[in-house]
């Protein structure tokens, strides 16, 4: 039964990065909702390829900032507020792009 120790090692390795960075469920949930909204816009044709690429780049930038803020093991109230502001702007951008006149045909 060599699988059990290997599985335990894999599980431990998967949890170490999470322990190094403080979790913020609200930020994580908003990022997941943004991704779902973008995917839905692609599926429905409401987002063009260019709009999708731009929105995806914006989401990557937010994740990059989030990793930077969490790199010291603490997410301060100011950093959390900055992330929330970035997420608010991204949410507005998603809405605007999905509701503009451009459509993928």
Secondary structure, DSSP 8 states (H G I E B T S, - for coil): -HHHHHHHHHHHHHHHHHHHS---HHHHHHHHHHHHHHHHHHHHT-S-HHHHHHHHHHHHHHHHHHHHHHTTS---HHHHHHHHHHHHHHHHHHHHHHTSS----
